[in-house]
Amino acid sequence: MLYNYEQIKELLPHRYPFLLIDKVIEIKEIDGIKTIIAQKCVSGNEPFFEGHFPNYAVMPGVLVLEAMAQAGACYVLSQDEYKGKLVLFTGADKVKWRYQVVPGDVITFEVSLDNIRHNIGTGHGKALVDGKVACEANISFIIK
């Protein structure tokens, strides 16, 4: 593990209940493609389960997408040139939700950053549960 929950809190400004990743497993760059792999262990005690289909516990898709964006932000903020900055999610394109996330699942986020120029960036992310794609999207962000 590269970053645990407490170390992620040193990178991201998010806090409970909106800090949606538990650990960063790996940050790598292969052939110029910058990638982060992070995870969230989904508990039945998550506050969103109380009001989101209370009789059918499923994690809201937009929170899966937000967690994916937070993983990408961890990559950016782990880089020396961006330490202490703020990464804001500015958009999502071609979002597809393919598999429901339920209590007990471990979501693995794989986010590759395509480009960062003049503090604006883009990337592509996948959220996987047991190797199945639960969500994927192109994301964009700004660094302040």
DSSP file (Angstrom, degrees, kcal/mol; ACC not computed):
  #  RESIDUE AA STRUCTURE BP1 BP2  ACC     N-H-->O    O-->H-N    N-H-->O    O-->H-N    TCO  KAPPA ALPHA  PHI   PSI    X-CA   Y-CA   Z-CA
    1    1 A M              0   0    0      0, 0.0    24,-0.2     0, 0.0     3,-0.1   0.000 360.0 360.0 360.0 135.5    0.0    0.0    0.0
    2    2 A L        +     0   0    0     22,-2.5     2,-0.4     1,-0.3    23,-0.2   0.894 360.0  14.2 -88.7 -47.3    1.3    3.4   -1.0
    3    3 A Y  B     -A   24   0A   0     21,-1.9    21,-2.6     4,-0.0    -1,-0.3  -0.998  68.0-155.0-132.1 132.5   -1.1    5.6    1.0
    4    4 A N     >  -     0   0    0     -2,-0.4     4,-2.2    19,-0.2     5,-0.2  -0.343  44.3 -85.4 -90.9-177.8   -3.4    4.6    3.9
    5    5 A Y  H  > S+     0   0    0      1,-0.2     4,-1.7     2,-0.2     5,-0.1   0.894 128.5  48.7 -57.5 -44.9   -6.5    6.5    4.9
    6    6 A E  H  > S+     0   0    0      1,-0.2     4,-0.7     2,-0.2    -1,-0.2   0.878 111.7  49.4 -65.7 -37.5   -4.7    9.0    7.1
    7    7 A Q  H >> S+     0   0    0      1,-0.2     4,-0.8     2,-0.2     3,-0.5   0.846 106.7  55.7 -70.5 -33.4   -2.1    9.7    4.5
    8    8 A I  H >X S+     0   0    0     -4,-2.2     4,-3.0     1,-0.2     3,-1.0   0.889 101.9  58.1 -63.5 -38.3   -4.9   10.3    1.9
    9    9 A K  H 3< S+     0   0    0     -4,-1.7    -1,-0.2     1,-0.3    -2,-0.2   0.742 100.1  57.7 -64.6 -22.2   -6.3   12.9    4.3
   10   10 A E  H << S+     0   0    0     -4,-0.7    -1,-0.3    -3,-0.5    -2,-0.2   0.758 114.9  37.2 -75.9 -24.6   -3.0   14.7    4.0
   11   11 A L  H << S+     0   0    0     -3,-1.0    -2,-0.2    -4,-0.8    73,-0.2   0.887 116.0  49.7 -89.8 -47.4   -3.4   15.0    0.2
   12   12 A L     <  -     0   0    0     -4,-3.0    -1,-0.1     2,-0.1    74,-0.1  -0.666  65.3-144.7-100.0 148.4   -7.2   15.6   -0.2
   13   13 A P        +     0   0    0      0, 0.0    -1,-0.1     0, 0.0     6,-0.1   0.621  67.6 110.9 -82.2 -11.7   -9.3   18.2    1.6
   14   14 A H        -     0   0    0      4,-0.1     2,-0.3     3,-0.0    -2,-0.1  -0.255  45.3-175.9 -65.4 148.2  -12.3   15.8    1.8
   15   15 A R    >   -     0   0    0      1,-0.0     3,-2.9     5,-0.0     4,-0.2  -0.906  35.7 -27.1-137.6 166.7  -13.5   14.4    5.1
   16   16 A Y  T 3  S+     0   0    0      1,-0.4     4,-0.1    -2,-0.3    -1,-0.0  -0.262 124.6  20.8 -51.9 135.8  -16.1   11.9    6.3
   17   17 A P  T 3  S+     0   0    0      0, 0.0    -1,-0.4     0, 0.0    31,-0.1  -0.939 132.2  43.7 -94.1  14.4  -18.7   11.3    4.8
   18   18 A F  S <  S+     0   0    0     -3,-2.9     2,-0.9     2,-0.0    -2,-0.3   0.436  82.2  96.9-104.2   1.6  -17.3   12.6    1.5
   19   19 A L        +     0   0    0     -4,-0.2    48,-0.1     1,-0.1   -10,-0.0  -0.826  52.6 178.3 -85.2 113.2  -13.8   11.1    1.6
   20   20 A L        +     0   0    0     -2,-0.9     2,-0.4    46,-0.1    -1,-0.1   0.244  46.9  73.6-112.1  12.0  -14.6    8.1   -0.6
   21   21 A I        -     0   0    0      1,-0.1    19,-0.3    19,-0.1     3,-0.1  -0.980  50.0-169.3-124.9 145.3  -11.3    6.2   -1.0
   22   22 A D        +     0   0    0     17,-2.9     2,-0.3    -2,-0.4    18,-0.2   0.754  67.1   1.2-101.4 -31.9   -9.6    4.2    1.7
   23   23 A K  E     - B   0  39A   0     16,-1.6    16,-2.7   -19,-0.1     2,-0.6  -0.996  53.3-133.6-158.1 153.2   -6.2    3.5    0.3
   24   24 A V  E     -AB   3  38A   0    -21,-2.6   -22,-2.5    -2,-0.3   -21,-1.9  -0.955  20.2-178.0-108.1 123.0   -3.9    4.0   -2.6
   25   25 A I  E     -     0   0A   0     12,-2.6     2,-0.3    -2,-0.6    13,-0.2   0.859  61.2  -2.0 -89.3 -40.0   -2.2    0.8   -3.8
   26   26 A E  E     - B   0  37A   0     11,-1.7    11,-2.8   -25,-0.1     2,-0.4  -0.997  43.3-165.1-157.0 145.0    0.0    2.1   -6.6
   27   27 A I  E     + B   0  36A   0     -2,-0.3     2,-0.3     9,-0.2     9,-0.2  -0.998  31.8 159.7-127.7 128.8    1.0    5.1   -8.6
   28   28 A K  E     - B   0  35A   0      7,-2.9     7,-3.2    -2,-0.4     2,-0.4  -0.963  33.5-148.3-147.0 161.6    2.9    4.3  -11.8
   29   29 A E  E     + B   0  34A   0     -2,-0.3     2,-0.5     5,-0.2     5,-0.2  -0.967  19.6 175.5-133.9 118.5    3.9    5.8  -15.2
   30   30 A I  E >  S- B   0  33A   0      3,-2.0     3,-2.0    -2,-0.4    -2,-0.0  -0.987  73.6 -14.8-126.5 123.6    4.3    3.4  -18.1
   31   31 A D  T 3  S-     0   0    0     -2,-0.5    -1,-0.1     1,-0.3     3,-0.1   0.869 129.7 -52.7  52.0  41.0    5.0    4.8  -21.6
   32   32 A G  T 3  S+     0   0    0      1,-0.2     2,-0.7    -3,-0.0    -1,-0.3   0.425 108.9 126.5  80.2  -1.8    4.0    8.3  -20.5
   33   33 A I  E <   -B   30   0A   0     -3,-2.0    -3,-2.0    79,-0.0     2,-0.5  -0.820  50.3-150.5 -95.0 116.7    0.6    7.1  -19.1
   34   34 A K  E     +BC  29 113A   0     79,-1.0    79,-2.8    -2,-0.7     2,-0.4  -0.755  23.3 177.9 -89.3 123.0    0.3    8.2  -15.5
   35   35 A T  E     -BC  28 112A   0     -7,-3.2    -7,-2.9    -2,-0.5     2,-0.4  -0.966  18.6-166.3-133.5 142.3   -2.0    5.8  -13.5
   36   36 A I  E     -BC  27 111A   0     75,-2.3    75,-2.3    -2,-0.4     2,-0.5  -0.969   6.4-158.7-123.3 143.7   -3.2    5.5   -9.9
   37   37 A I  E     +BC  26 110A   0    -11,-2.8   -12,-2.6    -2,-0.4   -11,-1.7  -0.987  24.0 162.2-122.4 121.5   -4.8    2.4   -8.4
   38   38 A A  E     -BC  24 109A   0     71,-2.0    71,-3.3    -2,-0.5     2,-0.3  -0.846  19.7-145.7-133.6 166.9   -6.9    3.1   -5.3
   39   39 A Q  E     -BC  23 108A   0    -16,-2.7   -17,-2.9    -2,-0.3   -16,-1.6  -0.963   9.7-164.0-138.7 154.6   -9.6    1.2   -3.3
   40   40 A K  E     - C   0 107A   0     67,-2.0    67,-2.9    -2,-0.3     2,-0.7  -0.995  15.2-147.4-132.9 131.0  -12.7    1.7   -1.3
   41   41 A C  E     - C   0 106A   0     -2,-0.4     2,-0.6    65,-0.2    65,-0.2  -0.889  22.7-140.4 -95.9 115.1  -14.2   -0.9    1.0
   42   42 A V        -     0   0    0     63,-2.9    62,-3.0    -2,-0.7     2,-0.3  -0.662  19.2-164.9 -85.1 120.3  -18.0   -0.4    0.9
   43   43 A S    >   -     0   0    0     -2,-0.6     3,-1.6    60,-0.2    62,-0.0  -0.763  29.6-128.4-103.5 148.4  -19.6   -0.9    4.3
   44   44 A G  T 3  S+     0   0    0     -2,-0.3    -1,-0.1     1,-0.3    -2,-0.0   0.611 107.4  68.2 -66.3 -11.1  -23.3   -1.3    4.9
   45   45 A N  T 3   +     0   0    0      4,-0.0    -1,-0.3     3,-0.0     5,-0.1   0.379  67.6 128.9 -89.3   3.5  -22.9    1.5    7.5
   46   46 A E    X   -     0   0    0     -3,-1.6     3,-1.4     1,-0.1     4,-0.4  -0.356  65.3-128.3 -59.8 137.3  -22.3    4.2    4.8
   47   47 A P  G >  S+     0   0    0      0, 0.0     3,-1.0     0, 0.0     4,-0.5   0.781 102.9  64.3 -62.3 -27.4  -24.6    7.1    5.4
   48   48 A F  G >> S+     0   0    0      1,-0.2     4,-1.8     2,-0.2     3,-0.7   0.751  88.9  68.2 -70.1 -21.6  -25.9    7.2    1.9
   49   49 A F  G <4 S+     0   0    0     -3,-1.4    -1,-0.2     1,-0.2     7,-0.2   0.770  88.3  67.4 -68.0 -23.2  -27.5    3.7    2.2
   50   50 A E  G <4 S+     0   0    0     -3,-1.0    -1,-0.2    -4,-0.4    -2,-0.2   0.862 118.1  18.5 -63.7 -35.5  -30.0    5.2    4.7
   51   51 A G  T <4 S+     0   0    0     -3,-0.7     2,-0.9    -4,-0.5    -2,-0.2   0.553 105.4  84.0-115.9  -9.7  -31.7    7.3    2.1
   52   52 A H  S  < S-     0   0    0     -4,-1.8     6,-0.6     1,-0.2     4,-0.2  -0.820 124.2 -35.4-101.1 100.4  -30.7    5.8   -1.3
   53   53 A F  S >  S-     0   0    0     -2,-0.9     3,-2.8     4,-0.1    -1,-0.2   0.972  73.2-164.4  49.6  65.7  -33.1    2.9   -2.0
   54   54 A P  T 3  S+     0   0    0      0, 0.0     3,-0.2     0, 0.0    -1,-0.1   0.729  85.5  47.4 -56.0 -24.9  -33.3    1.9    1.7
   55   55 A N  T 3  S+     0   0    0      1,-0.3     2,-0.2     2,-0.0    -2,-0.1   0.403 118.3  42.1 -95.9   3.3  -34.8   -1.5    1.0
   56   56 A Y  S <  S-     0   0    0     -3,-2.8     2,-0.5    -7,-0.2    -1,-0.3  -0.693  84.5-146.2-148.3  87.5  -32.2   -2.2   -1.8
   57   57 A A        +     0   0    0     -3,-0.2     2,-0.4    -2,-0.2    -4,-0.1  -0.417  36.3 149.3 -67.9 109.7  -28.7   -1.1   -0.7
   58   58 A V        -     0   0    0     -6,-0.6    44,-0.2    -2,-0.5    -2,-0.1  -0.994  48.4-114.5-140.5 134.8  -26.8    0.1   -3.7
   59   59 A M        -     0   0    0     42,-3.4    42,-0.4    -2,-0.4     5,-0.1  -0.488  41.5-103.3 -69.6 132.5  -24.1    2.8   -3.8
   60   60 A P    >>  -     0   0    0      0, 0.0     4,-1.4     0, 0.0     3,-1.0  -0.327  24.1-134.2 -57.3 132.4  -25.2    5.9   -5.7
   61   61 A G  H 3> S+     0   0    0      1,-0.3     4,-2.3     2,-0.2     5,-0.2   0.848 103.9  58.9 -58.3 -36.6  -23.5    5.9   -9.1
   62   62 A V  H 3> S+     0   0    0      1,-0.2     4,-2.3     2,-0.2    -1,-0.3   0.816 103.8  52.4 -65.8 -27.6  -22.5    9.5   -8.8
   63   63 A L  H <> S+     0   0    0     -3,-1.0     4,-2.4     2,-0.2    -1,-0.2   0.831 106.3  52.6 -75.8 -31.3  -20.6    8.7   -5.6
   64   64 A V  H  X S+     0   0    0     -4,-1.4     4,-1.9     2,-0.2    -2,-0.2   0.926 111.9  46.8 -63.2 -43.9  -18.7    5.9   -7.4
   65   65 A L  H  X S+     0   0    0     -4,-2.3     4,-2.1     2,-0.2    -2,-0.2   0.912 111.5  50.6 -63.7 -43.5  -17.8    8.6  -10.1
   66   66 A E  H  X S+     0   0    0     -4,-2.3     4,-2.4     1,-0.2    -2,-0.2   0.904 108.9  51.6 -60.8 -42.4  -16.8   11.1   -7.3
   67   67 A A  H  X S+     0   0    0     -4,-2.4     4,-2.0     1,-0.2    -1,-0.2   0.885 107.9  52.6 -62.9 -38.1  -14.6    8.4   -5.7
   68   68 A M  H  X S+     0   0    0     -4,-1.9     4,-2.0     2,-0.2    -1,-0.2   0.922 109.7  48.6 -61.0 -44.5  -12.9    7.8   -9.1
   69   69 A A  H  X S+     0   0    0     -4,-2.1     4,-2.3     1,-0.2    -2,-0.2   0.882 108.3  54.3 -64.0 -38.6  -12.3   11.6   -9.4
   70   70 A Q  H  X S+     0   0    0     -4,-2.4     4,-2.0     2,-0.2    -1,-0.2   0.881 105.7  53.0 -63.8 -37.2  -10.8   11.6   -5.8
   71   71 A A  H  X S+     0   0    0     -4,-2.0     4,-1.6     2,-0.2    -1,-0.2   0.938 109.5  48.4 -62.0 -45.5   -8.4    8.8   -6.8
   72   72 A G  H  X S+     0   0    0     -4,-2.0     4,-2.1     1,-0.2    -2,-0.2   0.895 109.0  53.6 -60.2 -40.1   -7.3   10.9   -9.8
   73   73 A A  H  X S+     0   0    0     -4,-2.3     4,-3.0     1,-0.2    -1,-0.2   0.863 103.2  57.5 -63.4 -36.1   -6.9   13.9   -7.5
   74   74 A C  H  X S+     0   0    0     -4,-2.0     4,-1.1     2,-0.2    -1,-0.2   0.907 105.7  50.4 -60.7 -40.6   -4.6   11.8   -5.2
   75   75 A Y  H >X S+     0   0    0     -4,-1.6     3,-0.8     2,-0.2     4,-0.5   0.970 113.1  45.0 -60.6 -52.0   -2.3   11.2   -8.2
   76   76 A V  H >< S+     0   0    0     -4,-2.1     3,-1.5     1,-0.2     6,-0.3   0.932 114.5  47.6 -57.3 -49.2   -2.1   14.9   -9.0
   77   77 A L  H 3< S+     0   0    0     -4,-3.0    -1,-0.2     1,-0.3     7,-0.2   0.604 101.4  65.1 -74.7 -10.9   -1.6   16.0   -5.4
   78   78 A S  H << S+     0   0    0     -4,-1.1     2,-0.3    -3,-0.8    -1,-0.3   0.613  83.8  93.7 -81.5 -12.6    1.1   13.4   -4.8
   79   79 A Q  S XX S-     0   0    0     -3,-1.5     3,-2.0    -4,-0.5     4,-0.7  -0.658  82.8-128.7 -83.5 134.3    3.3   15.1   -7.4
   80   80 A D  G >4 S+     0   0    0     -2,-0.3     3,-0.9     1,-0.3    -1,-0.1   0.839 105.4  58.0 -51.3 -40.8    5.7   17.7   -5.9
   81   81 A E  G 34 S+     0   0    0      1,-0.2    -1,-0.3     3,-0.0    -4,-0.1   0.690 114.1  37.7 -68.3 -17.1    4.6   20.5   -8.2
   82   82 A Y  G X4 S+     0   0    0     -3,-2.0     3,-2.2    -6,-0.3    -1,-0.2   0.380  80.0 134.8-114.8   2.7    1.0   20.3   -7.0
   83   83 A K  T << S+     0   0    0     -3,-0.9     3,-0.1    -4,-0.7    -5,-0.1  -0.259  77.6  15.3 -54.8 135.4    1.4   19.6   -3.3
   84   84 A G  T 3  S+     0   0    0      1,-0.3    -1,-0.3    -7,-0.2     2,-0.1   0.443 101.4 119.4  80.8  -0.6   -0.9   21.7   -1.2
   85   85 A K    <   -     0   0    0     -3,-2.2     2,-0.4    -8,-0.1    -1,-0.3  -0.271  64.0-115.6 -86.4 178.9   -3.1   22.7   -4.2
   86   86 A L        -     0   0    0     -3,-0.1    58,-3.3    -2,-0.1     2,-0.6  -0.975  18.3-155.5-119.0 130.6   -6.8   22.0   -4.7
   87   87 A V  E     -D  143   0A   0     -2,-0.4     2,-0.5    56,-0.2    56,-0.2  -0.935  11.5-164.6-108.2 122.1   -8.1   19.7   -7.5
   88   88 A L  E     -D  142   0A   0     54,-2.9    54,-2.2    -2,-0.6     2,-0.4  -0.922  20.8-126.6-111.9 129.3  -11.6   20.4   -8.6
   89   89 A F  E     +D  141   0A   0     -2,-0.5    52,-0.3    52,-0.2     3,-0.1  -0.582  32.0 173.9 -68.9 121.0  -13.7   17.9  -10.6
   90   90 A T  E     -     0   0A   0     50,-2.6     2,-0.3    -2,-0.4    51,-0.2   0.590  52.6 -13.2-111.8 -13.7  -15.0   19.9  -13.7
   91   91 A G  E     -D  140   0A   0     49,-1.4    49,-2.2     2,-0.0     2,-0.4  -0.974  42.0-146.3-177.8 163.1  -16.6   17.3  -15.8
   92   92 A A  E     -D  139   0A   0     -2,-0.3     2,-0.3    47,-0.2    47,-0.2  -0.993  18.4-173.6-142.4 135.6  -17.4   13.8  -16.8
   93   93 A D  E     +D  138   0A   0     45,-2.8    45,-2.7    -2,-0.4    -2,-0.0  -0.926  65.4  12.0-128.7 151.3  -18.0   12.5  -20.3
   94   94 A K  E    S-     0   0A   0     -2,-0.3     2,-0.3    43,-0.2    -1,-0.2   0.869  78.5-178.9  52.0  42.5  -19.0    9.1  -21.7
   95   95 A V  E     -     0   0A   0     -3,-0.2     2,-0.4    42,-0.1    42,-0.2  -0.580   4.7-177.8 -75.7 131.4  -20.0    7.9  -18.2
   96   96 A K  E     -D  136   0A   0     40,-2.4    40,-1.8    -2,-0.3     2,-0.6  -0.992  16.8-160.7-132.7 125.3  -21.3    4.3  -18.1
   97   97 A W  E     +D  135   0A   0     -2,-0.4    38,-0.3    38,-0.2    37,-0.1  -0.935  22.7 161.1-102.4 123.4  -22.5    2.5  -15.0
   98   98 A R        +     0   0    0     36,-2.5     2,-0.3    -2,-0.6    36,-0.2   0.570  57.5  31.4-119.4 -15.6  -22.4   -1.2  -15.7
   99   99 A Y  S    S-     0   0    0     35,-1.4    -1,-0.3    33,-0.1     2,-0.2  -0.991  77.0-116.3-152.4 134.7  -22.5   -3.0  -12.4
  100  100 A Q        -     0   0    0     -2,-0.3     2,-0.5    -3,-0.1    35,-0.1  -0.513  21.3-141.4 -78.1 139.9  -24.1   -2.2   -9.1
  101  101 A V        +     0   0    0    -42,-0.4   -42,-3.4    -2,-0.2     3,-0.0  -0.888  28.2 176.1-101.4 126.6  -21.9   -1.6   -6.0
  102  102 A V    >   -     0   0    0     -2,-0.5     3,-2.2   -44,-0.2   -60,-0.2  -0.807  40.7 -66.8-127.8 165.1  -23.4   -3.0   -2.8
  103  103 A P  T 3  S+     0   0    0      0, 0.0   -60,-0.2     0, 0.0     3,-0.1  -0.228 120.0  32.3 -53.2 138.3  -22.3   -3.4    0.8
  104  104 A G  T 3  S+     0   0    0    -62,-3.0   -61,-0.1     1,-0.4     2,-0.1   0.164  90.7 124.0  98.0 -17.0  -19.3   -5.7    1.2
  105  105 A D    <   -     0   0    0     -3,-2.2   -63,-2.9   -64,-0.1     2,-0.5  -0.430  52.9-145.9 -74.7 150.2  -17.8   -4.8   -2.2
  106  106 A V  E     -C   41   0A   0    -65,-0.2    24,-0.5    -2,-0.1     2,-0.5  -0.982  15.9-152.6-112.3 118.4  -14.3   -3.6   -2.6
  107  107 A I  E     -CE  40 129A   0    -67,-2.9   -67,-2.0    -2,-0.5     2,-0.6  -0.800   4.0-158.9 -93.8 128.9  -14.1   -1.1   -5.5
  108  108 A T  E     -CE  39 128A   0     20,-3.0    20,-3.0    -2,-0.5     2,-0.5  -0.942   8.1-155.6-106.7 123.5  -10.7   -0.8   -7.2
  109  109 A F  E     -CE  38 127A   0    -71,-3.3   -71,-2.0    -2,-0.6     2,-0.5  -0.857  10.2-172.8-101.3 129.2  -10.3    2.5   -9.1
  110  110 A E  E     +CE  37 126A   0     16,-2.6    16,-1.8    -2,-0.5     2,-0.5  -0.961  12.1 177.2-119.8 110.5   -7.9    2.7  -12.0
  111  111 A V  E     -CE  36 125A   0    -75,-2.3   -75,-2.3    -2,-0.5     2,-0.5  -0.963  10.7-167.7-121.5 123.2   -7.4    6.3  -13.2
  112  112 A S  E     -CE  35 124A   0     12,-3.0    12,-2.6    -2,-0.5     2,-0.6  -0.933  15.3-141.5-109.7 129.5   -5.1    7.3  -16.0
  113  113 A L  E     -CE  34 123A   0    -79,-2.8   -79,-1.0    -2,-0.5    10,-0.3  -0.795  15.4-174.4 -92.9 124.6   -4.3   10.9  -16.5
  114  114 A D  E     -     0   0A   0      8,-1.9     2,-0.3    -2,-0.6     9,-0.2   0.895  62.7  -6.4 -82.6 -43.2   -4.0   11.9  -20.1
  115  115 A N  E     - E   0 122A   0      7,-1.4     7,-2.0     2,-0.0     2,-0.4  -0.989  44.0-170.1-160.0 137.0   -2.9   15.4  -20.0
  116  116 A I  E     + E   0 121A   0     -2,-0.3     2,-0.4     5,-0.2     5,-0.2  -0.962  23.6 162.3-131.7 118.5   -2.3   18.3  -17.6
  117  117 A R  E >   - E   0 120A   0      3,-3.0     3,-1.9    -2,-0.4    -2,-0.0  -0.996  68.0 -11.0-137.9 130.1   -1.7   21.7  -19.2
  118  118 A H  T 3  S-     0   0    0     -2,-0.4    -1,-0.1     1,-0.3     3,-0.1   0.874 128.6 -54.5  50.7  41.8   -1.9   25.1  -17.6
  119  119 A N  T 3  S+     0   0    0      1,-0.2    24,-3.0    23,-0.1     2,-0.4   0.641 117.2 109.4  67.8  17.9   -3.5   23.5  -14.5
  120  120 A I  E <   +EF 117 142A   0     -3,-1.9    -3,-3.0    22,-0.2     2,-0.3  -0.988  46.0 177.3-121.4 134.3   -6.3   21.9  -16.5
  121  121 A G  E     -EF 116 141A   0     20,-2.7    20,-2.3    -2,-0.4     2,-0.3  -0.904  19.3-160.0-138.4 164.4   -6.3   18.1  -16.9
  122  122 A T  E     +EF 115 140A   0     -7,-2.0    -8,-1.9    -2,-0.3    -7,-1.4  -0.935  17.7 159.3-136.3 159.7   -8.2   15.1  -18.3
  123  123 A G  E     -EF 113 139A   0     16,-2.3    16,-2.4    -2,-0.3     2,-0.4  -0.959  32.2-117.4-163.7-179.7   -8.2   11.5  -17.6
  124  124 A H  E     -EF 112 138A   0    -12,-2.6   -12,-3.0    -2,-0.3     2,-0.3  -1.000  29.9-171.2-133.7 133.9  -10.0    8.2  -17.9
  125  125 A G  E     -EF 111 137A   0     12,-2.9    12,-2.0    -2,-0.4     2,-0.4  -0.916  12.4-166.1-129.4 154.7  -11.1    6.1  -15.0
  126  126 A K  E     -EF 110 136A   0    -16,-1.8   -16,-2.6    -2,-0.3     2,-0.5  -0.993   8.9-155.2-132.9 141.9  -12.6    2.7  -14.2
  127  127 A A  E     -EF 109 135A   0      8,-3.0     7,-3.4    -2,-0.4     8,-1.5  -0.984  22.2-170.4-114.3 121.2  -14.2    1.4  -11.1
  128  128 A L  E     -EF 108 133A   0    -20,-3.0   -20,-3.0    -2,-0.5     2,-0.5  -0.901  17.8-168.4-118.7 141.8  -14.0   -2.3  -10.8
  129  129 A V  E >  S-EF 107 132A   0      3,-2.6     3,-2.3    -2,-0.4   -22,-0.1  -0.988  84.9 -17.8-125.5 119.2  -15.6   -4.8   -8.4
  130  130 A D  T 3  S-     0   0    0    -24,-0.5    -1,-0.1    -2,-0.5     3,-0.1   0.868 129.1 -53.9  51.1  39.6  -14.2   -8.3   -8.6
  131  131 A G  T 3  S+     0   0    0      1,-0.3     2,-0.4   -23,-0.0    -1,-0.3   0.364 113.6 119.6  80.8  -6.3  -12.7   -7.5  -12.0
  132  132 A K  E <  S- F   0 129A   0     -3,-2.3    -3,-2.6     1,-0.0     2,-0.6  -0.765  71.0-116.0 -93.7 137.5  -16.1   -6.3  -13.4
  133  133 A V  E     + F   0 128A   0     -2,-0.4    -5,-0.3    -5,-0.2     3,-0.1  -0.605  35.0 174.0 -74.1 115.3  -16.4   -2.7  -14.6
  134  134 A A  E     -     0   0A   0     -7,-3.4   -36,-2.5    -2,-0.6   -35,-1.4   0.810  69.7  -4.5 -86.8 -35.4  -18.9   -1.0  -12.4
  135  135 A C  E     -DF  97 127A   0     -8,-1.5    -8,-3.0   -38,-0.3    -1,-0.4  -0.986  59.8-177.7-156.3 146.0  -18.3    2.4  -13.9
  136  136 A E  E     +DF  96 126A   0    -40,-1.8   -40,-2.4    -2,-0.3     2,-0.3  -0.990  14.4 155.4-146.3 151.6  -16.1    4.1  -16.4
  137  137 A A  E     - F   0 125A   0    -12,-2.0   -12,-2.9    -2,-0.3     2,-0.5  -0.991  42.8-113.9-164.9 156.1  -15.8    7.7  -17.5
  138  138 A N  E     -DF  93 124A   0    -45,-2.7   -45,-2.8    -2,-0.3     2,-0.3  -0.880  44.0-166.3 -91.5 133.4  -13.6   10.4  -19.0
  139  139 A I  E     -DF  92 123A   0    -16,-2.4   -16,-2.3    -2,-0.5     2,-0.3  -0.866  13.4-161.9-124.3 156.5  -13.0   13.0  -16.4
  140  140 A S  E     +DF  91 122A   0    -49,-2.2   -50,-2.6    -2,-0.3   -49,-1.4  -0.961  13.3 172.4-134.9 156.6  -11.7   16.6  -16.4
  141  141 A F  E     -DF  89 121A   0    -20,-2.3   -20,-2.7    -2,-0.3     2,-0.4  -0.965  22.9-135.8-155.5 164.8  -10.4   18.8  -13.6
  142  142 A I  E     -DF  88 120A   0    -54,-2.2   -54,-2.9    -2,-0.3     2,-0.5  -0.971  15.8-140.2-128.0 146.5   -8.7   22.0  -12.7
  143  143 A I  E      D   87   0A   0    -24,-3.0   -56,-0.2    -2,-0.4    -2,-0.0  -0.930 360.0 360.0-108.9 123.8   -5.9   22.6  -10.2
  144  144 A K              0   0    0    -58,-3.3   -57,-0.1    -2,-0.5    -1,-0.1   0.374 360.0 360.0-113.0 360.0   -6.1   25.7   -8.1
